[in-house]
Amino acid sequence: MSETKQSPVKVSPVTAILNAVASGNMAKSEAIRQLRDLGVSRWDTSKVLGIKYQFVRNVLVRDAEVTAKRAAKASSETK
């Protein structure tokens, strides 16, 4: 009999993020940011993580504010 090699199972990035959250290796806030970077909507993010839409929105709005402040600070320091 010939042996057949099984190729490793490819896991989607979304599945990898969900597994990391479930195992406690990633905070939900970080998962929200990574799912945003993958193009997942706020609504879909709230559903797959089992959290409220408002929490997803708050994380992303706060992240945008922090990013804008850092950019403003960096541009003022280079002048």
ZAVO-699925 format. One record per residue: residue number from 0; residue in one letter; x, y, z of N, C-alpha, C, O, CB in turn. Coordinates in steps of 0.2 Angstrom, whole numbers, plus 5000, padded with zeros to 4 digits. Each point is the difference from the previous one (the first is absolute). Glycine has a CB too. Layout:
+-----+---------+------+------+------+-------+-------+-------+------+------+------+------+------+------+-------+-------+-------+
| num | residuo | n_px | n_py | n_pz | ca_px | ca_py | ca_pz | c_px | c_py | c_pz | o_px | o_py | o_pz | cb_px | cb_py | cb_pz |
+-----+---------+------+------+------+-------+-------+-------+------+------+------+------+------+------+-------+-------+-------+
| NUM |       A |    X |    Y |    Z |     X |     Y |     Z |    X |    Y |    Z |    X |    Y |    Z |     X |     Y |     Z |
...
+-----+---------+------+------+------+-------+-------+-------+------+------+------+------+------+------+-------+-------+-------+
END
This chain:
+-----+---------+------+------+------+-------+-------+-------+------+------+------+------+------+------+-------+-------+-------+
| num | residuo | n_px | n_py | n_pz | ca_px | ca_py | ca_pz | c_px | c_py | c_pz | o_px | o_py | o_pz | cb_px | cb_py | cb_pz |
+-----+---------+------+------+------+-------+-------+-------+------+------+------+------+------+------+-------+-------+-------+
|   0 |       M | 5004 | 4994 | 5000 |  4996 |  5006 |  5000 | 5004 | 5006 | 5000 | 5006 | 5000 | 5003 |  4985 |  4994 |  5003 |
|   1 |       S | 5007 | 5011 | 4991 |  5004 |  5006 |  4999 | 4997 | 5005 | 5006 | 4995 | 5000 | 5001 |  5007 |  4999 |  4986 |
|   2 |       E | 5003 | 5005 | 5015 |  4998 |  5004 |  5006 | 4998 | 5007 | 4996 | 5004 | 5002 | 4996 |  5004 |  4993 |  5013 |
|   3 |       T | 4987 | 5008 | 4994 |  4998 |  5006 |  4997 | 5002 | 5006 | 5006 | 4998 | 4999 | 5005 |  4993 |  4996 |  4987 |
|   4 |       K | 5012 | 5010 | 5006 |  5002 |  5005 |  5004 | 4994 | 5005 | 5000 | 4997 | 5002 | 4995 |  5015 |  4997 |  5004 |
|   5 |       Q | 4986 | 5002 | 5007 |  4995 |  5005 |  5001 | 5003 | 5007 | 5001 | 5004 | 5001 | 5004 |  4988 |  4991 |  5001 |
|   6 |       S | 5005 | 5013 | 4991 |  5003 |  5007 |  5000 | 4997 | 5003 | 5007 | 4995 | 4998 | 5002 |  5006 |  5003 |  4985 |
|   7 |       P | 5003 | 5003 | 5016 |  4998 |  5004 |  5006 | 4993 | 5004 | 4998 | 4999 | 5002 | 4995 |  5013 |  4998 |  5010 |
|   8 |       V | 4984 | 5000 | 5000 |  4994 |  5003 |  5000 | 5001 | 5008 | 5000 | 5004 | 5002 | 5004 |  4990 |  4988 |  5001 |
|   9 |       K | 5004 | 5013 | 4990 |  5001 |  5007 |  5000 | 4994 | 5004 | 5004 | 4994 | 4998 | 4998 |  5012 |  5001 |  4990 |
|  10 |       V | 4996 | 5005 | 5016 |  4995 |  5003 |  5004 | 5000 | 5008 | 4998 | 5005 | 5003 | 4999 |  4997 |  4989 |  5011 |
|  11 |       S | 4992 | 5010 | 4989 |  4999 |  5007 |  4998 | 5002 | 5005 | 5005 | 5000 | 4998 | 5006 |  4990 |  4998 |  4987 |
|  12 |       P | 5012 | 5010 | 5006 |  5002 |  5005 |  5005 | 4995 | 5001 | 5005 | 5001 | 5001 | 5006 |  5006 |  5004 |  4985 |
|  13 |       V | 4986 | 4995 | 5007 |  4995 |  5001 |  5004 | 4999 | 4995 | 5005 | 4999 | 5001 | 5006 |  4995 |  5005 |  4986 |
|  14 |       T | 5007 | 4987 | 5006 |  5000 |  4995 |  5004 | 5005 | 5000 | 5005 | 4999 | 4998 | 5006 |  4996 |  4995 |  4985 |
|  15 |       A | 5011 | 5009 | 5007 |  5006 |  5000 |  5004 | 4999 | 5005 | 5006 | 5002 | 4999 | 5006 |  5005 |  4998 |  4984 |
|  16 |       I | 4990 | 5009 | 5008 |  4999 |  5005 |  5005 | 4994 | 4997 | 5005 | 5001 | 5001 | 5006 |  5002 |  5008 |  4986 |
|  17 |       L | 4992 | 4988 | 5006 |  4995 |  4997 |  5004 | 5003 | 4995 | 5005 | 4998 | 5000 | 5006 |  4993 |  5002 |  4985 |
|  18 |       N | 5013 | 4994 | 5006 |  5004 |  4995 |  5005 | 5004 | 5003 | 5005 | 5000 | 4998 | 5006 |  5000 |  4994 |  4984 |
|  19 |       A | 5004 | 5013 | 5008 |  5004 |  5004 |  5005 | 4996 | 5003 | 5005 | 5002 | 5000 | 5006 |  5006 |  5002 |  4985 |
|  20 |       V | 4986 | 5001 | 5008 |  4996 |  5003 |  5005 | 4997 | 4995 | 5004 | 5000 | 5000 | 5006 |  4997 |  5009 |  4987 |
|  21 |       A | 5001 | 4985 | 5004 |  4997 |  4995 |  5004 | 5004 | 4997 | 5005 | 4999 | 4997 | 5006 |  4994 |  5000 |  4985 |
|  22 |       S | 5014 | 5002 | 5007 |  5005 |  4997 |  5004 | 5003 | 5005 | 5005 | 5004 | 4998 | 5005 |  4998 |  4994 |  4986 |
|  23 |       G | 4996 | 5014 | 5009 |  5002 |  5005 |  5005 | 5007 | 5003 | 4998 | 5003 | 5004 | 5004 |  4991 |  4990 |  5004 |
|  24 |       N | 5008 | 5005 | 4986 |  5007 |  5003 |  4998 | 4999 | 5006 | 4996 | 5005 | 5003 | 4999 |  4999 |  4986 |  5000 |
|  25 |       M | 4990 | 5014 | 5000 |  4999 |  5006 |  4997 | 4994 | 5004 | 5004 | 4995 | 4997 | 5001 |  5010 |  4999 |  4988 |
|  26 |       A | 4996 | 5010 | 5012 |  4995 |  5004 |  5003 | 4995 | 5002 | 4994 | 5001 | 5000 | 4995 |  5007 |  5005 |  5014 |
|  27 |       K | 4985 | 4996 | 4994 |  4995 |  5001 |  4995 | 5001 | 5007 | 4996 | 4999 | 5000 | 4994 |  4993 |  4993 |  5013 |
|  28 |       S | 5011 | 5011 | 4996 |  5002 |  5007 |  4997 | 5005 | 4999 | 4995 | 4999 | 5003 | 4994 |  4998 |  5003 |  5016 |
|  29 |       E | 5008 | 4990 | 4991 |  5005 |  4999 |  4994 | 4997 | 4996 | 4995 | 5001 | 5001 | 4994 |  5008 |  4999 |  5014 |
|  30 |       A | 4986 | 4995 | 4993 |  4997 |  4996 |  4995 | 4995 | 5005 | 4996 | 5000 | 4999 | 4994 |  5000 |  4991 |  5013 |
|  31 |       I | 4997 | 5015 | 4996 |  4996 |  5004 |  4996 | 5004 | 5004 | 4995 | 4998 | 5001 | 4995 |  4994 |  5000 |  5015 |
|  32 |       R | 5014 | 5002 | 4993 |  5004 |  5003 |  4995 | 5003 | 4996 | 4994 | 5000 | 5003 | 4995 |  5003 |  5004 |  5015 |
|  33 |       Q | 4999 | 4987 | 4992 |  5002 |  4996 |  4994 | 4995 | 4998 | 4996 | 5001 | 5000 | 4993 |  5007 |  4995 |  5014 |
|  34 |       L | 4986 | 5004 | 4995 |  4994 |  4998 |  4995 | 4998 | 5006 | 4996 | 4999 | 5000 | 4994 |  4997 |  4992 |  5014 |
|  35 |       R | 5005 | 5014 | 4995 |  4999 |  5007 |  4996 | 5005 | 5000 | 4995 | 4999 | 5002 | 4994 |  4997 |  5004 |  5015 |
|  36 |       D | 5010 | 4992 | 4992 |  5006 |  5000 |  4995 | 4999 | 4995 | 4995 | 5002 | 5001 | 4994 |  5006 |  5003 |  5015 |
|  37 |       L | 4988 | 4991 | 4992 |  4998 |  4995 |  4995 | 4994 | 5002 | 4996 | 4998 | 4997 | 4995 |  5007 |  4994 |  5012 |
|  38 |       G | 4992 | 5015 | 4995 |  4994 |  5002 |  4996 | 4993 | 4997 | 5003 | 4995 | 5001 | 4996 |  5013 |  5000 |  4994 |
|  39 |       V | 4992 | 4996 | 5016 |  4994 |  4998 |  5003 | 4996 | 5006 | 5002 | 5003 | 5004 | 5004 |  5003 |  4984 |  4999 |
|  40 |       S | 4988 | 5012 | 4996 |  4996 |  5006 |  5002 | 4999 | 4999 | 5008 | 5001 | 4995 | 5003 |  4993 |  5005 |  4986 |
|  41 |       R | 5004 | 5006 | 5014 |  4999 |  5001 |  5007 | 4994 | 4995 | 5002 | 5001 | 4996 | 5005 |  5003 |  5016 |  4995 |
|  42 |       W | 4991 | 4987 | 4996 |  4994 |  4996 |  5002 | 5003 | 4993 | 5000 | 4998 | 4996 | 5004 |  4994 |  5012 |  4990 |
|  43 |       D | 5011 | 4990 | 5000 |  5002 |  4993 |  5000 | 5005 | 4998 | 5006 | 5000 | 4995 | 5002 |  4999 |  5005 |  4985 |
|  44 |       T | 5006 | 5005 | 5014 |  5004 |  4999 |  5006 | 4997 | 4999 | 5006 | 5001 | 4995 | 5004 |  5007 |  5012 |  4991 |
|  45 |       S | 4986 | 4997 | 5007 |  4997 |  4999 |  5006 | 4996 | 4993 | 5000 | 5000 | 4997 | 5005 |  4998 |  5015 |  4996 |
|  46 |       K | 5000 | 4986 | 4993 |  4997 |  4993 |  5000 | 5005 | 4994 | 5001 | 4998 | 4996 | 5004 |  4993 |  5009 |  4988 |
|  47 |       V | 5014 | 4995 | 5005 |  5005 |  4995 |  5000 | 5003 | 4999 | 5007 | 5002 | 4995 | 5002 |  5000 |  5006 |  4986 |
|  48 |       L | 4999 | 5005 | 5015 |  5003 |  5000 |  5007 | 4995 | 5000 | 5005 | 5002 | 4999 | 5006 |  5007 |  5008 |  4990 |
|  49 |       G | 4985 | 4993 | 5003 |  4995 |  4999 |  5005 | 4999 | 5006 | 5004 | 4999 | 4999 | 5006 |  5003 |  4989 |  4993 |
|  50 |       I | 5000 | 5018 | 4999 |  5000 |  5006 |  5004 | 4995 | 5006 | 4997 | 4998 | 4999 | 4995 |  5014 |  4998 |  5009 |
|  51 |       K | 4987 | 5008 | 5000 |  4995 |  5005 |  4998 | 5004 | 5004 | 4994 | 5006 | 5001 | 5001 |  4988 |  4999 |  5010 |
|  52 |       Y | 5002 | 5003 | 4985 |  5002 |  5004 |  4994 | 5003 | 5006 | 5003 | 5005 | 5003 | 4998 |  4986 |  4993 |  4995 |
|  53 |       Q | 5006 | 5007 | 5013 |  5003 |  5006 |  5003 | 5007 | 4999 | 5002 | 5004 | 5005 | 5000 |  4984 |  4998 |  5003 |
|  54 |       F | 5014 | 4991 | 5000 |  5006 |  4999 |  5002 | 5005 | 5000 | 4994 | 5006 | 5003 | 5001 |  4990 |  4990 |  5009 |
|  55 |       V | 5002 | 5004 | 4985 |  5005 |  5000 |  4994 | 5001 | 5007 | 4998 | 5005 | 5003 | 4998 |  4990 |  4986 |  4998 |
|  56 |       R | 4999 | 5015 | 5003 |  5001 |  5007 |  4998 | 5004 | 5004 | 5005 | 5004 | 5004 | 4997 |  4985 |  4995 |  4998 |
|  57 |       N | 5010 | 5000 | 5011 |  5004 |  5004 |  5005 | 5008 | 4999 | 4999 | 5004 | 5004 | 5000 |  4986 |  4996 |  5008 |
|  58 |       V | 5011 | 4994 | 4991 |  5007 |  4998 |  4999 | 5003 | 5003 | 4994 | 5006 | 5003 | 5000 |  4992 |  4986 |  5006 |
|  59 |       L | 4998 | 5011 | 4989 |  5003 |  5002 |  4993 | 5000 | 5008 | 5000 | 5005 | 5003 | 4997 |  4991 |  4987 |  4998 |
|  60 |       V | 4999 | 5013 | 5008 |  5000 |  5008 |  5001 | 5006 | 5002 | 5004 | 5004 | 5005 | 4998 |  4984 |  4995 |  5000 |
|  61 |       R | 5013 | 4997 | 5008 |  5006 |  5001 |  5004 | 5006 | 4999 | 4997 | 5005 | 5004 | 5000 |  4988 |  4993 |  5010 |
|  62 |       D | 5008 | 4998 | 4986 |  5006 |  4998 |  4996 | 5002 | 5006 | 4995 | 5005 | 5002 | 4999 |  4993 |  4986 |  5003 |
|  63 |       A | 4996 | 5014 | 4995 |  5001 |  5005 |  4995 | 5003 | 5007 | 5003 | 5004 | 5004 | 4997 |  4987 |  4991 |  4996 |
|  64 |       E | 5006 | 5006 | 5013 |  5002 |  5006 |  5004 | 5007 | 5000 | 5002 | 5004 | 5005 | 4999 |  4984 |  4996 |  5005 |
|  65 |       V | 5014 | 4993 | 4998 |  5007 |  5000 |  5003 | 5005 | 5000 | 4994 | 5005 | 5003 | 5000 |  4991 |  4990 |  5009 |
|  66 |       T | 5002 | 5004 | 4985 |  5004 |  5000 |  4994 | 5001 | 5008 | 4998 | 5005 | 5002 | 4998 |  4991 |  4986 |  4999 |
|  67 |       A | 4998 | 5015 | 5003 |  5000 |  5007 |  4997 | 5005 | 5005 | 5005 | 5003 | 5004 | 4998 |  4985 |  4994 |  4997 |
|  68 |       K | 5011 | 5000 | 5012 |  5004 |  5004 |  5004 | 5008 | 4999 | 4999 | 5004 | 5004 | 5000 |  4987 |  4996 |  5008 |
|  69 |       R | 5010 | 4993 | 4991 |  5007 |  4999 |  4999 | 5003 | 5003 | 4993 | 5006 | 5002 | 5000 |  4992 |  4987 |  5006 |
|  70 |       A | 4998 | 5011 | 4989 |  5002 |  5003 |  4994 | 5001 | 5007 | 5001 | 5005 | 5003 | 4997 |  4989 |  4988 |  4996 |
|  71 |       A | 5002 | 5013 | 5010 |  5000 |  5007 |  5001 | 5006 | 5001 | 5004 | 5004 | 5005 | 4999 |  4984 |  4997 |  5001 |
|  72 |       K | 5014 | 4994 | 5005 |  5006 |  5001 |  5005 | 5006 | 4999 | 4995 | 5005 | 5004 | 5001 |  4989 |  4993 |  5010 |
|  73 |       A | 5006 | 4998 | 4985 |  5006 |  4999 |  4996 | 5001 | 5005 | 4995 | 5006 | 5002 | 4999 |  4992 |  4986 |  5003 |
|  74 |       S | 4997 | 5015 | 4995 |  5001 |  5005 |  4995 | 5002 | 5007 | 5004 | 5004 | 5004 | 4996 |  4987 |  4990 |  4996 |
|  75 |       S | 5007 | 5007 | 5014 |  5002 |  5006 |  5003 | 5007 | 5000 | 5002 | 5003 | 5005 | 5001 |  4985 |  4997 |  5003 |
|  76 |       E | 5014 | 4992 | 4998 |  5007 |  4999 |  5002 | 5005 | 5000 | 4994 | 5006 | 5002 | 5001 |  4990 |  4991 |  5008 |
|  77 |       T | 5002 | 5006 | 4985 |  5005 |  5000 |  4994 | 5000 | 5007 | 4997 | 5004 | 5002 | 4996 |  4993 |  4987 |  5002 |
|  78 |       K | 4999 | 5016 | 5005 |  5001 |  5007 |  4997 | 5005 | 5004 | 5004 | 5001 | 5006 | 4998 |  4987 |  4994 |  5000 |
+-----+---------+------+------+------+-------+-------+-------+------+------+------+------+------+------+-------+-------+-------+
END
